[in-house]
């Protein structure tokens, strides 16, 4: 009788641990954020700030959002972020991004954005390709 009770408790405890581990792996969900900053080249920023040995001539510029506090946010490549990452006229400009920030990372999925001109006026930029 005691042996059966021990086995049941052991199995139930094992199932609890497995269920908890599966839940813990899911982690916290992404957080909705609004970020404002300038589009910069990540390697050049790291070179300027820390003296990193980089050469953008090999792979080109790697765009990131640099906020006022100096944080660098990588934008996941999607249709919305292509304008921010690929358009030279947007590079270096102030932008406001709304999207999802993924936990334990500095990676943001762009949902919407605004680009600001030199006078601070917001406008929407878009990217298209003629085929």
C-alpha positions in Angstrom: 0.0 0.0 0.0 2.8 2.4 0.9 4.7 1.5 -2.2 1.7 2.3 -4.4 1.2 5.6 -2.7 4.8 6.5 -3.1 4.8 5.6 -6.8 1.6 7.6 -7.4 3.1 10.6 -5.6 6.3 10.2 -7.5 4.5 10.0 -10.8 2.3 13.0 -10.0 5.3 15.0 -8.9 7.1 14.1 -12.1 4.1 15.2 -14.2 3.9 18.5 -12.3 7.6 19.1 -12.9 7.2 18.4 -16.6 4.1 20.6 -16.9 5.9 23.4 -15.1 9.0 23.1 -17.3 6.8 23.2 -20.4 5.1 26.3 -19.2 8.4 28.0 -18.1 9.8 27.5 -21.6 7.1 29.6 -23.1 8.3 32.5 -21.2 6.7 35.9 -21.0 5.0 37.3 -24.1 6.4 40.2 -26.2 5.6 43.6 -24.8 3.9 46.4 -26.9 6.2 49.4 -27.0 6.7 52.8 -28.6 10.3 53.7 -29.2 11.8 56.9 -30.6 15.3 57.4 -31.8 17.4 57.6 -34.9 18.3 54.9 -37.4 22.0 54.2 -37.2 24.5 51.6 -38.4 25.1 49.1 -35.5 28.8 48.4 -36.3 29.6 52.1 -36.7 27.9 52.9 -33.4 29.8 50.2 -31.6 33.0 51.5 -33.2 32.2 55.0 -32.1 31.3 54.0 -28.5 33.7 51.2 -27.8 36.3 51.1 -30.5 35.0 47.9 -32.1 37.0 46.7 -35.1 34.4 46.8 -37.8 34.3 47.3 -41.6 30.9 48.0 -43.2 32.4 47.8 -46.7 32.1 44.0 -46.5 28.5 43.4 -45.5 27.1 47.0 -45.7 25.4 48.9 -43.0 23.3 47.1 -40.4 20.5 49.4 -39.3 19.4 49.7 -35.7 17.3 52.1 -33.7 19.4 54.2 -31.3 17.3 55.8 -28.6 18.0 58.9 -26.6 19.4 56.8 -23.7 21.9 55.1 -26.0 20.1 51.8 -26.3 20.4 50.0 -29.6 17.4 48.0 -30.8 17.6 45.6 -33.7 14.6 45.6 -35.9 13.4 42.2 -37.2 13.3 42.2 -41.0 9.7 42.4 -42.2 7.7 44.5 -44.7 7.4 47.4 -42.3 11.0 47.5 -41.2 12.4 47.4 -44.8 11.9 51.1 -45.3 13.8 51.8 -42.0 16.6 49.3 -42.8 17.1 49.8 -46.5 16.0 53.4 -47.5 19.0 55.7 -47.5 16.8 58.8 -47.1 15.5 57.4 -43.8 18.9 56.4 -42.5 20.0 58.8 -39.8 16.6 60.4 -39.4 14.5 60.5 -36.2 11.7 57.8 -36.2 9.0 56.6 -33.8 8.4 52.9 -33.9 5.4 51.0 -32.5 5.7 47.3 -32.2 6.5 44.3 -30.1 9.7 44.1 -28.0 10.7 40.4 -27.4 11.7 39.4 -23.8 15.4 39.1 -22.9 16.4 40.7 -26.2 16.7 44.1 -27.7 14.8 43.0 -30.8 11.7 44.8 -31.9 9.1 43.7 -34.5 7.9 46.9 -36.3 4.2 47.3 -36.6 4.0 51.0 -37.6 6.4 53.9 -37.7 6.7 57.6 -38.4 9.7 59.4 -39.8 10.4 63.0 -38.8 11.9 65.6 -41.0 14.5 68.2 -39.8 11.7 70.5 -38.5 10.2 67.7 -36.5 7.2 67.1 -38.8 6.1 63.5 -38.9 5.4 61.7 -42.2 4.9 58.2 -43.3 7.4 56.6 -45.6 6.9 53.6 -47.7 8.9 51.4 -50.0 7.9 49.9 -53.3 9.5 48.2 -56.2 8.7 48.6 -59.9 8.7 45.4 -61.8 
